[in-house]
């Protein structure tokens, strides 16, 4: 049963790290002159997979993409949904055994 907890924790950490790196890469590309909206689909997908809170916090830390209305509304909503699913995942793992 411990392996399931560890697996879920590693998944959460991996998705959040991927979401952080994706937003950081977008900011670095923007500073180099690339278009900003190039990876919005990937960013929203990473947020839906569990990285919404990281994307939202990183947007404020890096002060990047704060004017994008879609991201500023969708990320907090997805973050609440992600946290709810994580709590259900950690609380409900023991029910399988």
Secondary structure as GFF3:
##gff-version 3
##sequence-region A 1 97
A	DSSP	alpha_helix	2	32	.	.	.	ID=ss1
A	DSSP	three_ten_helix	36	39	.	.	.	ID=ss2
A	DSSP	alpha_helix	40	46	.	.	.	ID=ss3
A	DSSP	pi_helix	47	51	.	.	.	ID=ss4
A	DSSP	alpha_helix	52	62	.	.	.	ID=ss5
A	DSSP	alpha_helix	69	92	.	.	.	ID=ss6
A	DSSP	three_ten_helix	93	96	.	.	.	ID=ss7
###
